[in-house]
Amino acid sequence: MSLSFVTSILRATSLVPGLPQHISNGNSTLGTVSPGPPNLPFSVGPPSWGSATPANTNPYTQVPNTGFVHNHVWNITRGTIAPDGVEVGAILVNGAFPGPLLEANWGDVFNITVHNNIAGPSEGTLLHWHGLLHKGAPWYDGAPAVHSCPIAPGSSFVYTFTADLYGTSWWHSHYSAQLADGLMGPVIIHGPTQVPYDIDIGPVILSDHYHNDYHYYIDETSGLNFEPPFADNNLINGKMFFNCSLVINGQKCTPNAAISKFKFQTGKTHRLRLINAGAEGLQRFSIDGHVMTVIANDFVPIVPYNTKVVTLAVGQRTDVIVSAVGKPTDAFWMRANTSSICSASLQPYALAAIYYDKASSSAAPKSSAWPYIEVNCNNDPLSKTVPFYPLTPPAKPAVTQNIDVTLGVNASGNALFFMNGESFRGNYDHPILLLAGLGNTSYPDDPQWNVYNFGSNSSVRLVIRNTTPLAHPMHIHGHNFWVLAEGRGPVWDGVVTNPRNPQRRDVQMMANGTVDDPGFIVLEFVTDNPGVWPLHCHISWHVSTGLYINIVEQPEKIKALKFPPSIAQTCRDWAVYSNHTVVDQIDSGL
């Protein structure tokens, strides 16, 4: 049914939207033909990175200090949007879906005042700035029950942190599965580039889309058998059509709502910043008739290589350069398909239109898709994705931790994921980082917090085996890990791919497996960032059901950190709220 629906779009002659932007996407301008290019780097003076290049600068130790502060005020409320024509309730920042773009130069500072005005019903919230390191200020990383208490309804919190890496990322709520209800947006941090280009197109957000609120799907996943929820649609920059005859719950639906549109200039090179900001779907991205040059994965510039299809798991970003090889009157389809073998979607095909200089921006392109065959849920081979700035892991890690991922049922009959036999569940009232700051890093009465205290060890190697039939995009906070190896089998053979310079990133796909033939990944990082750092699957429904651990890094140095008073005040505000309102924590909390 979904394929025939998309075929009808491809055969259309006109793409005049059936809904105005303010109805489909609120206050967002993403997806319109000319939302305007990113504003930086030159609006605030010369580039902050001076003579630094991806080849001569260690991005983890040579961060510029520009002294420039970007002030934002964000109001989080409930709202109604119709990204694909179906009206749904959403949780939004400043009334926009996708949410506001955060943009800075490398080394600038963000100062973001967040007001939680979620009501009808009220909920806590907390925002995570995906991929940033927060060295010296881990409390701003934004995982509730870990870095701070949630922001209580009616309360506010100010995040102040450095744009300490450069490239493309996103921000999102880390409170339960709120991001699936629209609480997310893009991040662009301008920095040096190893490949010149002419035009920065800006963010291209790929996201699966659901027609019920996130609570519905968490209930669906936590029964006796884990049943992955099916997404209703797939979006590019918050837009796609939907077949209104398939609406089953009485929601208002407008056909031919809108699709996103982009402009290319003939003969120019364009940078596209691809972001998988979905809840579950693994995306295959392509542009008809155009080959893409991959220049970065997550916040890591890489040795460029060409491809026709980019694979992005949830949380991953890939920056590509595309040469505009068409004629001035040409138009081409941009495509994002959620994987048919790795993801669950009722309508997995997202389309957007690219118009050259003199093409009509209301005409439907007539281009054809690149063919590809899905064989697994992996990212591109590790041998292909080589960081541009070389860094070699320690010859021998200070400590190695083996972790087995399993799927089972707890004593109350709920399906959960387990890591080494324990399923995570956080306590919003007792953030682990605050406890660690007070010197309390042992929690024998709370094994469900899944805390791994690596003490003063200088590096950590994680050998993670997946015995479940589902693949998992594993994400670490506070670091880019080295990906030493990946594969299938009960035992890693010890071979490291590109041992002098293994791939680095903050999300990596781990293959599905069985008890006898598990999928595995081998990750490593240097413990140069004292804090409590989550490591978890980035699929919302998996982390909600416990696929998560906490890494306590350099606990003695955590005690020496100067916690701002606002962290304790946030917990006092939360205590007042939770003492008068029943907080229905229906999942792990994250």
NUSE-582028 format. One line per field, with one value per residue (C-alpha): x, y, z. Coordinates in steps of 0.5 Angstrom, whole numbers, plus 500, padded with zeros to 3 digits. Each point is the difference from the previous one (the first is absolute). Example, Ala and Ser with C-alpha at 12.3 -4.5 7.8 and 13.67 -1.06 7.14 Angstrom:
2
xx: c(525_502)
yy: c(491_507)
zz: c(516_498)
//
This chain:
590
xx: c(500_506_503_494_499_507_500_494_504_505_495_497_501_500_502_496_499_493_502_503_507_497_495_505_506_498_506_505_503_503_498_498_503_504_501_506_507_504_502_507_506_501_495_503_507_506_500_501_505_505_505_498_498_497_507_504_496_498_492_500_506_500_493_500_498_496_496_494_494_493_494_494_493_496_493_498_492_495_498_496_504_499_506_497_493_498_499_503_502_507_505_504_505_497_495_504_501_506_502_505_507_505_506_507_507_505_502_494_495_493_496_493_494_495_493_496_493_497_493_494_503_506_507_507_505_508_503_507_505_502_507_503_505_498_507_500_493_497_493_498_500_493_498_495_501_508_502_494_493_495_498_493_494_500_507_506_507_506_505_507_505_505_500_506_500_498_495_493_496_493_497_494_496_503_494_497_498_498_504_495_495_504_505_506_504_506_507_506_506_505_507_506_498_505_496_498_493_495_494_498_493_499_496_497_496_498_494_495_493_495_493_499_503_507_496_496_506_504_494_500_507_500_495_502_503_504_496_504_495_499_501_494_505_506_502_506_500_494_496_496_494_495_495_494_495_505_498_497_499_496_505_500_504_501_503_506_502_507_507_507_503_507_504_506_504_503_508_500_502_495_501_494_500_496_497_496_496_495_497_502_501_507_500_503_501_501_499_498_505_505_506_502_507_500_504_498_497_497_505_506_502_503_504_495_496_495_493_493_497_501_498_498_498_496_505_505_502_503_503_500_502_496_502_494_501_493_498_497_493_500_497_502_497_503_499_500_497_500_503_495_505_502_494_492_496_494_502_508_501_501_501_502_502_506_499_506_500_495_495_493_500_493_501_501_507_500_507_501_503_507_499_503_499_499_505_500_499_508_503_505_506_505_506_496_499_507_500_504_504_503_500_502_497_505_504_496_494_500_494_495_493_496_492_495_493_494_493_495_494_501_496_494_499_503_505_506_507_506_508_503_494_498_494_501_495_502_498_498_501_507_504_507_504_498_501_507_502_498_505_495_501_498_492_499_493_499_503_495_504_505_506_507_505_507_503_507_501_503_496_494_499_493_498_493_496_493_496_494_496_501_505_502_503_505_501_505_499_506_505_501_502_505_496_506_496_493_497_496_503_500_507_504_506_504_501_500_497_505_504_504_494_493_494_497_493_495_495_501_496_500_498_494_502_498_503_504_502_500_501_505_504_507_500_506_500_505_498_501_493_498_493_494_499_495_501_493_497_497_493_495_496_507_503_493_500_506_506_505_506_503_507_504_506_506_495_506_500_492_500_505_495_496_493_496_494_495_501_498_494_498_499_497_495_499_498_495_497_500_498_493_499_501_506_498_507_497_507_508_499_504)
yy: c(500_505_499_501_506_503_498_504_506_498_501_506_507_505_500_506_499_499_503_507_499_503_494_494_502_506_506_496_502_493_497_506_502_505_500_504_497_499_507_499_500_507_503_501_501_496_492_499_494_504_496_494_494_493_497_505_501_495_502_497_504_506_503_508_505_505_504_500_498_498_501_497_499_494_499_493_498_496_501_497_499_496_499_495_503_496_504_498_502_502_503_506_505_507_497_497_493_498_505_506_499_501_503_503_500_495_502_505_499_499_503_497_501_495_501_493_502_493_500_496_495_503_496_501_501_501_501_497_503_494_498_506_499_505_499_503_501_493_502_504_493_500_492_500_496_500_508_503_500_501_507_501_502_508_500_502_498_504_496_503_496_500_498_496_495_503_497_497_498_501_501_496_499_494_499_494_500_507_501_495_506_505_503_500_504_501_503_503_502_503_498_498_495_496_500_507_501_506_500_497_498_499_494_495_496_493_498_494_503_497_502_499_503_496_497_496_497_498_497_496_498_498_494_492_500_506_503_505_506_501_508_503_504_502_508_504_507_498_499_495_498_494_496_503_494_496_504_496_504_506_505_505_499_505_496_503_504_502_497_503_504_502_505_497_505_497_499_501_495_500_497_497_498_494_498_494_503_494_496_493_500_499_504_499_507_501_506_498_501_502_497_502_501_499_504_499_495_503_506_496_503_493_499_501_495_499_497_500_498_502_496_503_497_504_505_500_506_500_506_499_505_499_503_503_497_501_505_507_497_494_497_493_496_500_493_497_493_497_493_495_494_505_504_500_505_500_505_500_505_507_505_507_504_503_506_503_507_501_494_501_499_497_495_493_497_494_497_493_497_496_493_497_493_500_494_502_506_502_507_500_496_502_499_506_505_503_506_506_501_494_498_493_496_498_494_496_503_501_496_496_499_495_501_495_503_496_500_497_501_503_497_504_498_506_499_503_501_498_501_495_498_507_504_508_504_507_504_507_502_498_501_496_506_504_494_499_507_499_494_494_496_493_498_493_501_503_495_502_506_496_504_498_504_499_504_504_495_504_496_496_494_498_493_500_494_500_494_503_499_508_505_505_507_501_507_503_506_505_496_498_493_496_494_495_494_498_493_494_494_498_502_507_497_506_503_508_503_506_499_507_504_496_503_505_503_500_495_493_495_493_494_496_493_493_497_496_505_507_506_504_507_502_507_504_507_503_503_507_503_499_498_495_499_496_494_498_498_506_496_504_493_497_505_500_493_500_499_505_501_505_501_504_503_502_501_503_506_500_502_506_503_506_499_506_502_499_492_500_505_495_495_504_502_493_498_505_498_492_501_503_496_493_499_494_497_495_498_500_508_501)
zz: c(500_502_494_495_504_499_492_500_502_495_495_502_496_505_508_502_507_503_507_502_503_507_500_498_504_505_500_496_494_498_494_496_494_502_508_499_501_507_503_501_501_497_503_507_497_497_501_507_498_497_496_503_495_501_499_505_506_505_501_507_503_496_500_499_505_496_506_495_504_496_505_499_503_499_502_500_500_497_493_494_493_494_497_495_500_506_506_506_507_501_505_497_501_498_496_495_497_499_505_500_497_504_496_503_498_503_507_501_506_500_505_500_505_500_503_501_498_498_503_499_502_503_500_502_494_499_494_497_495_497_498_504_506_505_503_507_500_499_504_493_496_502_502_506_505_498_500_503_502_495_499_503_497_501_501_496_499_497_496_499_496_495_492_502_493_493_495_500_506_503_507_503_506_504_504_499_492_500_493_497_501_496_506_496_495_496_502_495_503_495_499_496_494_496_494_497_498_497_504_507_499_507_504_497_505_499_505_501_502_504_501_507_506_503_506_495_497_507_502_494_500_508_499_501_493_498_494_496_498_493_498_496_495_499_499_497_504_503_494_495_498_503_497_504_498_505_506_505_506_498_499_495_494_494_494_496_507_497_499_501_495_499_495_496_495_494_500_508_505_506_507_503_508_500_507_502_506_500_506_496_493_496_494_493_497_493_494_493_495_505_504_507_503_507_504_507_505_506_503_496_493_496_494_495_496_495_500_497_507_507_506_506_507_505_503_494_496_493_496_493_494_494_493_496_493_498_495_503_498_503_507_503_506_507_503_507_501_507_499_499_503_506_502_501_496_496_495_500_494_501_494_499_494_497_495_496_499_494_502_502_508_499_495_502_498_495_502_502_506_501_501_506_504_507_503_508_505_500_499_494_501_505_495_496_506_502_504_497_506_502_507_503_506_505_499_506_503_507_501_496_501_497_499_498_497_501_500_505_505_507_506_498_493_496_494_502_497_505_500_504_503_502_497_501_504_502_506_499_507_501_494_500_498_506_504_497_502_507_500_499_495_502_500_502_502_493_495_495_499_496_502_498_504_496_506_498_494_494_494_500_494_500_496_499_498_497_501_498_493_500_498_504_499_506_502_506_503_501_495_493_501_495_497_500_497_498_498_502_504_507_501_497_497_502_493_500_494_498_507_499_498_502_498_506_501_505_497_497_498_503_496_502_503_503_507_496_494_503_497_503_500_504_502_504_503_504_507_499_502_507_501_499_493_497_495_497_494_496_498_505_501_502_505_503_501_504_494_504_505_504_499_506_498_504_507_504_495_500_507_498_495_502_499_499_505_494_500_507_499_495_504_506_494_498_507_501_494_501_507_498_493_499_495_495_498_495_498_502_500_494)
//
